[in-house]
Amino acid sequence: MAGNQENFDSKNTSTYNGTPESPPRVDTELGRRRHSSSPIPLVRRSHDESDADEEESKRDKKFVRFVDTLGLQLTSVKLFHHDELPNVPESAFNHLSLTSRTSSPPKQSDVLLPTFRQPGTLANFIVRLSEQKVLLESCQASAEDSVTVLSGEVKVVNVWFHKAVWVRYSYDGWASFAEIQATHKPDLHTGWTDTFLFRLPLLPRKDTRPPWDTLQFAIRYHTHGNIYWDNNYTHNYRLQLFH
C-alpha cells in the first residue's frame, strides 16, 4: 500500500523548481487601440456663451428681401409741383463750363435745300440716263468743321474706258462760274454704268458781294471725244439758302 500511495503522489504532484511564474504578456497593439478609441471628454459651455455665438452667427448671415413679398409696390411715382422744385444756388455750377442760363439760345445755322426732286428717286431715272449718258443721282448739303459742303453722286453710261466728269457751279446766276472735277469710284461699276462722286465746299455768304442765296450747278461728261451735259432739262440744279 505504501508503495502504491507513493506512486500515486508522484503522478499527481507537479515538481516545483523554485522559479516564480512570469507575469502575463500584455497585448500592446490592443492597448493602443483601446487608448485611441477612448472617449473625448466634453467641454461644457455656459448658457451665455451659446447665446452669444448664436447672435454672432445671425449677424454674419445676409438676407435679401423684395418689397413685393411684403405687400409693397416695386416702383413708386412722386409728383412734384412747381413750388416744390429745389432752388439750386449759382455757386453749384461754378466748376462747370456752362453758359449763363439767362443767355439767349445759339443762332440756328443756315440751311441749303434743293429746289428739285432727287433724280435717283424718279421712275424714269434709267430712261433719262440712257438718253443723256450722264445724270445726277442725288446730292445733299452738310456741315463739316463749320464749313457747308455739297456732296453729290453722278451716274454715267460706260461709253468708253477713258472718261471724266466735271461740275460747273455759280453763286450769281452764271455771271461767273467755276468747276470742280468729280472722283471716279471703280468699286461702284455695274458693267454699263460708272459712278462719280463730288464734294463742293461752299463759300460763306459774307465772302461774296452781294451775299449769295442760290447755288446753281450742271454736270459735264467727257468720254471718247464727246461731251454730254446734265442741266436738269435746261433748268439747272438749284439749291436755295434759308436763313
C-alpha positions as CSV (number, residue, x, y, z in Angstrom):
1,M,0.0,0.0,0.0
2,A,2.7,2.3,0.9
3,G,4.3,1.8,-2.5
4,N,1.1,2.4,-4.3
5,Q,0.5,5.6,-2.4
6,E,3.9,6.9,-3.3
7,N,3.3,6.2,-6.9
8,F,0.0,8.0,-6.9
9,D,1.6,11.1,-5.3
10,S,4.3,11.1,-7.9
11,K,1.8,11.1,-10.6
12,N,-0.5,13.9,-9.3
13,T,2.1,16.3,-7.9
14,S,4.0,18.8,-10.1
15,T,7.6,19.4,-9.5
16,Y,8.5,22.9,-8.0
17,N,11.7,24.2,-9.4
18,G,11.9,27.3,-7.2
19,T,11.3,29.8,-10.1
20,P,8.2,32.1,-9.8
21,E,5.8,32.2,-12.7
22,S,6.4,35.1,-15.3
23,P,3.7,37.8,-15.4
24,P,1.2,37.6,-18.2
25,R,2.1,39.3,-21.6
26,V,0.1,42.4,-22.4
27,D,-1.1,42.9,-26.0
28,T,0.4,46.4,-26.7
29,E,-1.4,46.8,-30.0
30,L,-4.8,46.1,-28.4
31,G,-3.8,48.6,-25.7
32,R,-3.0,51.3,-28.2
33,R,-6.3,50.7,-29.9
34,R,-8.2,51.0,-26.7
35,H,-6.3,54.1,-25.8
36,S,-7.0,55.9,-29.1
37,S,-10.7,54.9,-29.0
38,S,-11.2,56.2,-25.5
39,P,-14.0,58.8,-25.3
40,I,-13.0,62.5,-25.6
41,P,-14.2,64.5,-22.6
42,L,-16.9,67.1,-23.4
43,V,-16.3,70.7,-22.6
44,R,-19.5,72.2,-21.1
45,R,-20.2,75.8,-22.2
46,S,-22.2,78.2,-20.3
47,H,-25.7,79.3,-21.5
48,D,-24.5,82.9,-22.1
49,E,-21.6,81.8,-24.4
50,S,-24.1,79.7,-26.5
51,D,-26.4,82.7,-26.9
52,A,-23.5,85.0,-27.9
53,D,-22.3,82.5,-30.6
54,E,-25.9,82.3,-32.0
55,E,-26.2,86.0,-32.2
56,E,-22.9,86.3,-34.0
57,S,-23.9,83.7,-36.5
58,K,-27.1,85.6,-37.2
59,R,-25.2,88.8,-37.8
60,D,-22.9,87.1,-40.3
61,K,-25.8,85.9,-42.5
62,K,-27.2,88.3,-45.0
63,F,-30.8,88.2,-46.1
64,V,-32.3,89.7,-49.3
65,R,-36.0,90.6,-49.3
66,F,-38.0,92.2,-52.1
67,V,-40.6,94.7,-51.1
68,D,-43.3,92.9,-53.1
69,T,-43.1,90.0,-50.8
70,L,-44.0,92.4,-48.0
71,G,-47.1,93.6,-49.9
72,L,-45.4,96.8,-51.2
73,Q,-45.0,98.2,-54.7
74,L,-41.8,97.7,-56.6
75,T,-42.0,101.2,-58.1
76,S,-43.3,104.5,-56.8
77,V,-44.1,107.7,-58.5
78,K,-43.5,111.1,-56.9
79,L,-45.2,114.1,-58.4
80,F,-43.6,117.5,-57.8
81,H,-45.4,120.8,-58.0
82,H,-43.7,123.8,-59.4
83,D,-43.4,125.3,-55.9
84,E,-41.7,122.2,-54.6
85,L,-38.8,122.2,-57.1
86,P,-35.4,122.7,-55.4
87,N,-33.7,126.0,-55.7
88,V,-30.1,125.3,-56.7
89,P,-27.7,128.1,-56.0
90,E,-25.5,129.5,-58.8
91,S,-22.4,128.5,-56.8
92,A,-23.1,124.9,-57.6
93,F,-22.4,125.5,-61.3
94,N,-19.1,127.4,-60.8
95,H,-16.9,124.4,-61.6
96,L,-18.9,123.5,-64.8
97,S,-18.3,125.0,-68.2
98,L,-21.8,126.2,-68.8
99,T,-23.2,129.3,-70.3
100,S,-25.4,131.5,-68.3
101,R,-29.0,130.2,-68.1
102,T,-30.2,133.7,-68.9
103,S,-28.2,133.9,-72.2
104,S,-30.0,133.7,-75.5
105,P,-30.0,130.4,-77.4
106,P,-27.4,130.0,-80.2
107,K,-28.4,131.2,-83.6
108,Q,-29.5,128.4,-86.0
109,S,-27.2,127.8,-88.9
110,D,-28.3,128.5,-92.5
111,V,-29.9,125.6,-94.3
112,L,-29.2,124.8,-98.0
113,L,-32.1,122.8,-99.6
114,P,-32.6,121.6,-103.2
115,T,-35.5,123.0,-105.2
116,F,-35.7,119.9,-107.3
117,R,-36.6,116.2,-106.7
118,Q,-33.6,113.9,-106.4
119,P,-33.3,112.3,-109.9
120,G,-32.4,108.9,-108.4
121,T,-35.8,108.6,-106.8
122,L,-37.7,109.1,-110.1
123,A,-39.2,106.2,-112.0
124,N,-37.7,107.4,-115.3
125,F,-34.1,107.6,-114.0
126,I,-32.8,104.8,-116.2
127,V,-34.5,106.2,-119.3
128,R,-33.1,109.6,-118.7
129,L,-29.6,108.2,-118.1
130,S,-29.7,106.2,-121.3
131,E,-30.7,109.3,-123.3
132,Q,-28.3,111.8,-121.7
133,K,-25.4,109.4,-120.9
134,V,-24.9,111.4,-117.6
135,L,-27.3,112.2,-114.8
136,L,-27.2,113.4,-111.2
137,E,-28.5,110.7,-108.9
138,S,-28.5,112.6,-105.6
139,C,-26.9,115.4,-103.6
140,Q,-27.1,116.9,-100.2
141,A,-25.5,119.7,-98.1
142,S,-23.9,119.0,-94.7
143,A,-21.8,120.9,-92.2
144,E,-18.1,119.7,-91.9
145,D,-15.9,121.6,-89.5
146,S,-18.0,124.8,-89.6
147,V,-18.0,124.7,-93.5
148,T,-21.0,123.7,-95.6
149,V,-20.2,121.0,-98.1
150,L,-22.3,120.0,-101.1
151,S,-21.8,116.3,-101.8
152,G,-23.3,114.5,-104.8
153,E,-23.3,111.2,-106.8
154,V,-23.4,111.1,-110.6
155,K,-24.1,108.2,-112.9
156,V,-22.7,107.9,-116.4
157,V,-23.1,105.4,-119.2
158,N,-20.0,103.4,-119.9
159,V,-19.4,104.7,-123.4
160,W,-15.6,104.3,-123.3
161,F,-12.9,103.3,-120.9
162,H,-11.4,106.8,-120.5
163,K,-13.9,109.3,-119.0
164,A,-14.1,112.4,-116.8
165,V,-16.9,114.3,-115.1
166,W,-16.9,117.9,-114.1
167,V,-19.4,120.0,-112.0
168,R,-19.9,123.6,-113.1
169,Y,-21.4,125.9,-110.5
170,S,-22.3,129.6,-109.9
171,Y,-23.3,131.8,-107.0
172,D,-24.5,134.7,-109.1
173,G,-26.8,133.4,-111.8
174,W,-24.0,132.5,-114.2
175,A,-22.5,136.0,-114.2
176,S,-19.4,134.0,-113.1
177,F,-18.8,130.3,-112.5
178,A,-16.2,127.7,-111.5
179,E,-15.7,124.0,-111.9
180,I,-14.6,121.0,-109.8
181,Q,-13.7,117.5,-111.1
182,A,-15.6,114.5,-109.7
183,T,-13.9,111.4,-108.5
184,H,-14.4,108.0,-110.2
185,K,-15.5,105.1,-107.9
186,P,-14.4,101.8,-109.6
187,D,-16.0,99.7,-106.9
188,L,-19.4,101.0,-108.0
189,H,-19.0,99.9,-111.6
190,T,-22.1,97.9,-112.9
191,G,-21.0,97.0,-116.4
192,W,-22.9,99.6,-118.4
193,T,-22.7,102.4,-115.9
194,D,-20.0,104.1,-113.8
195,T,-20.3,106.3,-110.7
196,F,-18.6,109.6,-109.9
197,L,-18.7,111.5,-106.5
198,F,-18.1,115.2,-106.0
199,R,-17.6,117.4,-102.9
200,L,-18.0,121.2,-103.2
201,P,-17.1,123.3,-100.1
202,L,-19.4,126.3,-100.3
203,L,-18.3,129.9,-99.8
204,P,-19.6,131.7,-96.8
205,R,-22.2,134.3,-97.7
206,K,-20.1,137.1,-96.3
207,D,-17.3,136.3,-98.8
208,T,-19.4,137.2,-101.8
209,R,-20.8,140.5,-103.0
210,P,-23.7,140.6,-102.8
211,P,-24.1,137.7,-100.3
212,W,-25.4,134.7,-102.3
213,D,-28.8,133.0,-101.6
214,T,-28.9,130.5,-104.5
215,L,-26.4,128.0,-105.8
216,Q,-26.8,126.5,-109.3
217,F,-24.8,123.8,-111.0
218,A,-24.7,121.5,-114.0
219,I,-22.7,118.4,-114.9
220,R,-20.4,117.8,-117.9
221,Y,-19.3,114.4,-119.0
222,H,-16.2,113.8,-121.3
223,T,-15.6,110.4,-123.0
224,H,-14.3,109.2,-126.3
225,G,-14.1,112.7,-127.7
226,N,-17.7,113.6,-126.9
227,I,-19.2,116.0,-124.3
228,Y,-22.6,115.2,-122.6
229,W,-24.5,117.6,-120.3
230,D,-26.9,117.1,-117.5
231,N,-28.5,120.5,-116.8
232,N,-31.9,119.3,-115.4
233,Y,-33.7,119.8,-118.7
234,T,-32.1,123.3,-119.2
235,H,-33.3,124.4,-115.7
236,N,-30.0,123.6,-114.0
237,Y,-29.9,122.2,-110.5
238,R,-30.7,124.9,-107.9
239,L,-30.2,124.9,-104.1
240,Q,-31.8,127.7,-102.0
241,L,-30.2,129.0,-98.9
242,F,-32.6,129.6,-96.0
243,H,-31.6,131.8,-93.1
